[in-house]
Amino acid sequence: MRRTLPTDWDGQVDQFAIVKLDGGGFVRGWNIGAELIKGYAAEEIVGEHFSRFYREEDRRRGLPNRLLADAQRDGHVEDIGWRVRKDGAEFWARVTISAIRSESGTVLGFVKIVRDLTSEKQTADEQAALQRTFAHDLLSPVTALRGYLDLLADELSPDHRLLQLAGEASDHLVAMAQALMADANARPERGRRRVTMDLIARGAVALVLPGDTPDRVAFGRMDAIPVEGDVLGLRRAVANVLENAAKYSDDVIDVQVYETDEGATLSVRDRGRGIHPDDLRAVLEEGERGRLADPRDGGSGIGLASVRHVVGAHGGRLRIASDLGVGTTVTLTIPRADDELTPSE
């Protein structure tokens, strides 16, 4: 029978589920928060495999076992995505899995902490929709303004000071609108479709360096590996990585797409100043730009954080390797789609 909360309960436990797993991923412990979030009483779920909480498509591509393997290798792993309650309803969750080891280092089991972020995601999705609408509406009059400036350039000298200032102001407005749209599109939507990772990479290059591609980008291996996800969000994530590479390096940027055991891997390598080794984790947090960042570089430190969220929401991995004065390599790995690729629009 489902337990009731005591009258003096503070209401916080319903935000967190704490689940104890053995080394094979079978449930061995279950707190009241897990019961409230997932819907199972302890006697219903203890002894069952934790993959029950994942969507069928996530189980097919091995996400539960891969998370356990990552936690065993790295000590802990974090994942953000859809999970399934007892009644079949899906909820948006932040999940942290930590390995528990003996004194000899043997993995005895895992502790899994789950927070239900469904309401926060719904709010964020609504805000993103409003943001996209605003950015779209802002671009329309700015585009008209740019047309008027082009007409004025036919009447005035192209290097007229006021015309140049007006052009710079309109460029700034366009950049602001594009940044708003990019930020909104970086939030993965539930509606997903299939596409190949090489097309996402080429689309991001065309978005960031539309006229400079031959001189700034060197395409290496570009395999057509199918993935399923929020195509706009993935493209924007890759674009954020490319923007950083273009910002911090004047040399050619190497782009590759190839398949690994984890899925479709996209690699972006620049030859810029690099990232200090102590900042490799910090730069993935919002507002953190690293100690080598220069105020003249521009940016607000949200690009890589948004990339991490998008990749995590797709069950993927983001890795950064960097050598000071040599350059930085960023790789995004997204699980391969199981089924045949359907033609995209």
C-alpha positions in Angstrom: 0.0 0.0 0.0 1.2 3.5 -0.8 2.5 5.3 2.3 1.2 8.8 3.3 3.5 11.6 4.3 3.6 12.7 8.0 1.9 15.9 8.8 5.1 17.8 9.5 6.7 16.8 6.2 8.5 19.7 4.6 7.6 18.8 1.0 11.2 18.6 -0.2 11.5 14.8 -0.5 9.2 14.7 -3.5 11.8 16.5 -5.5 14.5 13.8 -5.1 14.4 10.0 -5.6 17.3 8.0 -4.0 17.7 4.6 -5.5 20.3 2.0 -4.4 21.4 -0.4 -7.1 23.6 -3.5 -7.0 26.6 -3.9 -9.4 24.3 -5.3 -12.1 21.8 -2.4 -11.9 19.1 -4.1 -9.9 17.2 -2.1 -7.3 18.2 -2.8 -3.7 17.0 0.3 -1.9 14.1 2.8 -2.5 13.2 5.9 -0.6 9.9 7.8 -0.2 11.0 10.3 -2.8 11.5 7.5 -5.4 8.0 6.2 -4.6 6.4 9.6 -5.1 8.3 10.4 -8.3 8.3 7.0 -10.0 5.0 5.7 -8.6 6.3 2.3 -7.4 6.1 1.1 -3.8 9.3 -0.4 -2.5 7.9 -4.0 -2.5 6.9 -3.6 -6.2 10.3 -2.5 -7.5 13.1 -3.9 -5.3 14.8 -6.7 -7.2 13.8 -5.2 -10.7 16.3 -3.8 -13.1 16.6 0.0 -13.2 16.2 0.0 -17.0 12.5 -0.2 -16.3 12.5 3.6 -15.7 13.8 4.3 -19.3 11.9 4.7 -22.5 11.8 1.8 -24.9 14.0 3.5 -27.4 16.6 4.4 -24.7 16.7 0.7 -23.6 17.2 -0.4 -27.2 20.2 1.8 -27.6 21.7 0.6 -24.3 21.5 3.9 -22.4 20.9 2.4 -18.9 23.9 0.1 -19.1 26.1 2.7 -20.7 25.4 5.1 -17.8 26.4 2.4 -15.3 29.6 1.7 -17.3 30.4 5.4 -17.3 29.7 5.7 -13.5 31.9 2.7 -12.9 34.7 4.1 -15.0 34.6 7.8 -13.9 33.1 7.5 -10.4 29.9 9.2 -11.3 27.8 10.2 -14.3 25.0 12.8 -14.9 22.3 12.5 -17.5 19.3 14.7 -18.3 16.4 13.3 -20.2 13.0 11.6 -20.3 12.2 8.9 -17.8 9.0 6.7 -17.3 6.8 6.5 -14.3 4.8 3.3 -13.2 1.7 4.5 -15.1 3.7 5.0 -18.3 3.8 8.8 -18.0 7.1 10.4 -19.0 8.9 13.0 -16.9 12.0 15.2 -17.5 14.7 14.3 -15.0 18.2 15.1 -13.9 19.9 11.8 -12.9 23.2 11.4 -11.1 24.6 7.9 -10.7 27.6 7.4 -8.3 29.6 4.2 -7.9 30.1 2.7 -4.4 33.4 0.9 -4.0 35.1 -1.3 -1.5 38.4 -0.5 0.1 40.1 -2.5 -2.7 38.3 -0.5 -5.4 35.7 -3.1 -6.4 32.4 -1.6 -7.4 29.8 -2.9 -4.9 26.8 -1.0 -6.4 25.5 2.4 -7.2 23.5 5.3 -5.7 21.1 6.9 -8.2 19.7 10.4 -7.4 16.8 11.6 -9.5 15.2 15.0 -9.6 11.9 15.6 -11.4 12.4 18.7 -13.6 9.2 18.4 -15.6 7.7 21.7 -14.4 11.0 23.6 -15.0 11.2 22.1 -18.5 7.7 23.2 -19.3 8.4 26.7 -18.2 11.7 26.8 -20.1 9.9 25.5 -23.3 7.3 28.2 -23.0 10.0 30.8 -22.5 11.9 29.5 -25.5 8.8 29.7 -27.7 8.3 33.3 -26.7 11.9 34.0 -27.3 11.8 32.5 -30.8 8.7 34.6 -31.6 10.4 37.8 -30.3 13.6 37.1 -32.3 11.6 36.4 -35.4 9.6 39.6 -35.1 12.7 41.6 -34.4 14.4 40.3 -37.5 11.6 41.5 -39.9 12.0 45.2 -39.3 15.8 45.0 -39.1 15.9 43.2 -42.5 13.8 46.1 -43.9 16.2 48.6 -42.3 19.1 46.8 -44.0 17.4 47.1 -47.3 16.9 50.9 -46.8 20.5 51.3 -46.0 21.5 49.5 -49.2 19.3 52.0 -51.1 21.0 54.9 -49.3 24.4 53.5 -50.2 23.4 54.0 -53.9 22.8 57.7 -53.2 25.7 58.4 -50.7 29.3 57.4 -50.6 29.7 53.8 -49.4 32.2 55.1 -46.7 29.8 57.8 -45.4 30.4 57.9 -41.7 26.7 58.0 -40.7 25.9 55.2 -43.2 28.6 53.1 -41.6 27.3 53.8 -38.1 23.8 52.9 -39.1 25.1 49.7 -40.8 27.0 48.7 -37.6 23.9 49.3 -35.5 21.8 47.1 -37.8 24.4 44.4 -37.7 24.3 44.5 -33.9 20.5 44.2 -33.9 20.8 41.2 -36.3 23.4 39.6 -34.1 21.2 40.1 -31.0 18.2 38.5 -32.7 20.3 35.6 -34.0 21.7 35.1 -30.5 18.2 35.0 -29.0 17.1 32.5 -31.7 20.2 30.4 -31.1 19.7 30.3 -27.4 16.0 29.3 -27.8 16.9 26.6 -30.4 19.6 25.2 -28.1 16.9 23.9 -25.8 16.0 20.4 -27.0 12.4 20.0 -28.0 10.4 16.8 -27.5 9.6 16.5 -31.2 12.6 14.8 -32.8 13.5 13.4 -36.2 16.3 11.5 -37.9 19.2 13.0 -39.7 22.8 12.1 -40.4 25.5 13.7 -38.3 27.5 14.9 -41.2 24.5 17.1 -42.4 24.3 18.6 -38.9 28.0 19.5 -39.1 27.8 21.0 -42.6 24.7 22.9 -41.6 26.5 24.4 -38.6 29.5 25.4 -40.7 27.2 27.1 -43.2 25.5 28.9 -40.3 28.7 30.2 -38.6 31.1 30.7 -41.5 28.8 31.0 -44.6 31.4 32.8 -46.8 34.6 31.6 -45.2 34.2 27.8 -45.4 36.9 27.1 -48.0 39.5 29.1 -46.1 38.6 28.4 -42.5 37.3 24.8 -42.4 38.9 21.6 -43.5 36.5 18.7 -43.6 38.1 15.3 -42.8 36.2 12.1 -42.6 32.5 12.9 -42.9 30.5 9.7 -42.3 26.7 9.8 -42.8 25.8 8.3 -39.4 22.1 8.5 -38.5 21.0 10.0 -35.2 17.6 10.9 -33.8 17.1 14.2 -32.0 16.3 17.9 -32.0 18.0 18.8 -35.3 17.9 22.5 -34.7 19.3 22.1 -31.2 22.1 19.8 -32.3 23.0 22.2 -35.2 23.1 25.1 -32.8 25.2 23.1 -30.3 27.8 22.4 -33.1 27.6 26.0 -34.2 28.5 27.2 -30.7 31.6 25.0 -30.8 32.5 26.3 -34.2 32.0 29.9 -33.0 34.5 29.4 -30.2 37.0 27.8 -32.6 36.6 30.7 -35.0 36.9 33.3 -32.3 40.0 31.9 -30.6 41.9 30.8 -33.7 42.8 32.4 -37.0 43.9 29.1 -38.5 42.0 26.4 -40.3 39.4 24.5 -38.2 39.3 20.7 -38.7 35.9 19.1 -38.7 35.3 15.4 -38.8 32.3 13.0 -38.3 33.0 9.3 -37.6 31.4 6.4 -35.7 32.6 5.0 -32.4 31.2 2.4 -30.0 29.2 5.2 -28.3 27.6 6.5 -31.5 28.1 9.4 -34.0 31.1 11.5 -33.0 31.7 15.0 -34.3 35.1 16.5 -33.8 36.0 20.2 -34.0 39.7 21.1 -33.7 41.2 24.6 -33.7 44.8 25.8 -33.4 44.1 28.7 -31.0 45.3 29.7 -27.5 43.9 26.6 -25.8 42.1 26.3 -22.4 44.0 26.2 -19.1 43.9 22.6 -17.8 42.3 23.7 -14.5 39.4 25.3 -16.5 38.4 22.3 -18.6 35.4 21.5 -16.3 34.6 25.1 -15.3 34.1 26.3 -18.9 31.1 23.9 -19.2 29.2 25.9 -16.5 27.1 28.9 -17.4 28.9 32.2 -17.1 32.4 30.6 -16.8 34.9 31.6 -19.6 38.2 30.4 -18.2 41.2 32.4 -17.0 42.6 32.9 -20.6 39.5 34.6 -21.8 40.0 38.2 -22.9 37.1 40.8 -22.5 37.7 41.8 -26.1 36.8 38.2 -27.2 33.1 39.0 -26.5 30.7 36.3 -25.4 29.0 35.6 -22.1 30.2 32.1 -21.2 26.9 30.3 -22.0 27.9 28.6 -25.3 29.6 25.5 -24.0 27.1 25.2 -21.1 24.2 25.1 -23.7 26.2 22.6 -25.7 26.5 20.4 -22.6 22.8 20.6 -21.9 21.8 19.7 -25.5 24.2 16.8 -25.8 23.2 15.5 -22.3 19.5 15.7 -23.2 20.3 13.5 -26.2 22.0 10.9 -24.1 25.4 11.9 -25.5 28.8 12.9 -24.2 30.8 16.1 -24.6 34.6 16.0 -24.3 37.2 18.8 -24.4 40.9 18.3 -24.9 43.3 21.2 -25.0 47.0 22.1 -25.1 48.0 25.6 -24.3 49.3 27.5 -27.3 48.5 24.5 -29.5 44.7 24.4 -29.7 41.5 22.7 -28.5 39.5 19.7 -29.7 35.8 19.4 -28.8 34.0 16.2 -29.5 30.2 15.6 -29.3 29.0 12.0 -29.4 25.3 11.3 -30.0 23.9 7.7 -29.9 23.3 6.2 -33.3 19.7 5.9 -34.4 18.6 2.2 -34.3 16.2 2.2 -37.2 16.6 3.0 -40.9 17.0 6.7 -41.6 13.9 8.4 -43.0 14.4 11.2 -45.5 14.6 14.5 -43.7 12.9 17.7 -44.9 
